[in-house]
């Protein structure tokens, strides 16, 4: 039985390594008879692997099925995939960052020690181009991803924007990727409320646990929730503007880390932004190059009127 199972794995590895194989070639590689190869092919088909008869030859081909079967990788392939996923997790491939972190967490859990050393050696010998945003250790990302997946509490040291450090305990829910920054959305156990943490400011304290029952997230749209949390809610002044451009045009100049956009119609949208300075808010929206109207807070409305009069006087108006 064990011999048959090992032979099936070897056969599957051969089928994944090359497009077409003849029955005689497979029999020679496996040191069995062609009849045994045919029986093993039927066993793979029974397990859900789409092994097809190669057209025009007395051979076989592994086709595409309705679901992805387990893949067998050799050492070089495993290292190449791990490096590619680490690169993608750093944000160099747009749109696949979160998926690559989940895949990397699965792969690194299974990598033998010798391959982890090879991956780490390649990583340490690689010099990336300068990144304008904060960097995040892939190991931190995979630790958080695994805790989210397995519903395990996560403890970590957290540094706020003013440099204050504290120990936080959270029930991690999801990570959100915004350009070059990663954020963790989770339930803060001590504060009994949902919080958003910048991943580059936290350092996990292993081990994770205990398990928890996942809560209903604060909003169905976690990306919008995170955008408001980091661009508006955390500040003294929380402003609302109408921009006289469509949301697609506005989003080219306003990132989700500095403001939240909501469509009004084809030619206008709402901008929510926050700051501890009224001057900063006024300058921020003015320099985007769009026509706008400020609605709140009342202090900002008055401040913009004062600035407009001051600027008009400076220009001789």
NORCORNOR-V704807 format. One record per backbone hydrogen bond with DSSP energy under -0.5 kcal/mol. NH is the residue of the N-H (numbers start at 1). CO is the residue of the C=O. If there is no record, write none. Layout:
BEGIN
nh=NH co=CO
nh=NH co=CO
END
This chain:
BEGIN
nh=5 co=1
nh=6 co=2
nh=7 co=3
nh=8 co=4
nh=9 co=5
nh=10 co=6
nh=11 co=7
nh=12 co=8
nh=13 co=9
nh=14 co=10
nh=15 co=11
nh=16 co=12
nh=17 co=13
nh=18 co=14
nh=21 co=60
nh=23 co=58
nh=26 co=22
nh=27 co=23
nh=28 co=24
nh=29 co=25
nh=30 co=26
nh=31 co=27
nh=32 co=27
nh=37 co=33
nh=38 co=34
nh=39 co=35
nh=40 co=36
nh=41 co=37
nh=42 co=38
nh=43 co=39
nh=44 co=40
nh=45 co=41
nh=46 co=42
nh=47 co=43
nh=48 co=45
nh=49 co=44
nh=51 co=49
nh=52 co=50
nh=52 co=61
nh=54 co=52
nh=54 co=59
nh=57 co=54
nh=59 co=54
nh=59 co=57
nh=60 co=21
nh=61 co=52
nh=63 co=50
nh=63 co=61
nh=69 co=67
nh=73 co=71
nh=78 co=74
nh=79 co=75
nh=80 co=76
nh=81 co=77
nh=82 co=78
nh=83 co=79
nh=84 co=80
nh=85 co=81
nh=86 co=82
nh=87 co=83
nh=88 co=84
nh=89 co=85
nh=90 co=86
nh=90 co=87
nh=91 co=88
nh=92 co=87
nh=94 co=92
nh=96 co=93
nh=100 co=96
nh=101 co=97
nh=102 co=98
nh=103 co=99
nh=104 co=100
nh=105 co=101
nh=106 co=102
nh=107 co=103
nh=108 co=104
nh=109 co=105
nh=110 co=106
nh=110 co=107
nh=111 co=107
nh=115 co=112
nh=116 co=112
nh=117 co=113
nh=118 co=114
nh=119 co=115
nh=120 co=116
nh=121 co=117
nh=122 co=118
nh=123 co=119
nh=124 co=120
nh=125 co=121
nh=126 co=122
nh=126 co=123
nh=128 co=126
nh=140 co=137
nh=141 co=137
nh=142 co=138
nh=143 co=139
nh=144 co=140
nh=145 co=141
nh=146 co=142
nh=147 co=143
nh=148 co=144
nh=149 co=145
nh=150 co=146
nh=151 co=147
nh=151 co=148
nh=152 co=147
nh=153 co=210
nh=154 co=170
nh=156 co=168
nh=157 co=203
nh=158 co=166
nh=159 co=201
nh=160 co=158
nh=160 co=164
nh=163 co=160
nh=166 co=158
nh=168 co=156
nh=168 co=166
nh=170 co=154
nh=171 co=187
nh=172 co=152
nh=172 co=170
nh=173 co=185
nh=174 co=185
nh=176 co=183
nh=178 co=176
nh=178 co=181
nh=180 co=178
nh=181 co=178
nh=183 co=176
nh=184 co=197
nh=185 co=174
nh=185 co=183
nh=186 co=184
nh=186 co=195
nh=187 co=171
nh=188 co=186
nh=188 co=193
nh=189 co=169
nh=189 co=187
nh=190 co=169
nh=192 co=188
nh=193 co=188
nh=195 co=186
nh=197 co=184
nh=199 co=182
nh=199 co=197
nh=201 co=198
nh=202 co=199
nh=203 co=157
nh=205 co=155
nh=206 co=204
nh=209 co=153
nh=212 co=151
nh=214 co=212
nh=222 co=220
nh=225 co=221
nh=226 co=222
nh=227 co=223
nh=228 co=224
nh=229 co=225
nh=230 co=226
nh=231 co=227
nh=232 co=228
nh=233 co=228
nh=234 co=229
nh=235 co=232
nh=237 co=275
nh=239 co=237
nh=239 co=273
nh=240 co=296
nh=241 co=271
nh=242 co=293
nh=243 co=241
nh=243 co=269
nh=244 co=291
nh=245 co=243
nh=250 co=246
nh=251 co=247
nh=252 co=248
nh=252 co=249
nh=253 co=250
nh=254 co=250
nh=255 co=253
nh=258 co=255
nh=259 co=255
nh=260 co=272
nh=262 co=270
nh=264 co=265
nh=264 co=268
nh=265 co=268
nh=268 co=265
nh=269 co=243
nh=270 co=262
nh=271 co=241
nh=272 co=260
nh=273 co=239
nh=274 co=231
nh=275 co=237
nh=281 co=277
nh=282 co=278
nh=283 co=279
nh=284 co=280
nh=285 co=281
nh=286 co=282
nh=287 co=283
nh=288 co=285
nh=289 co=286
nh=293 co=242
nh=295 co=240
nh=296 co=240
nh=300 co=297
nh=301 co=297
nh=302 co=298
nh=303 co=299
nh=304 co=300
nh=305 co=301
nh=306 co=302
nh=307 co=303
nh=308 co=304
nh=309 co=305
nh=310 co=306
nh=311 co=307
nh=312 co=308
nh=313 co=309
nh=314 co=310
nh=315 co=311
nh=316 co=313
nh=317 co=312
END
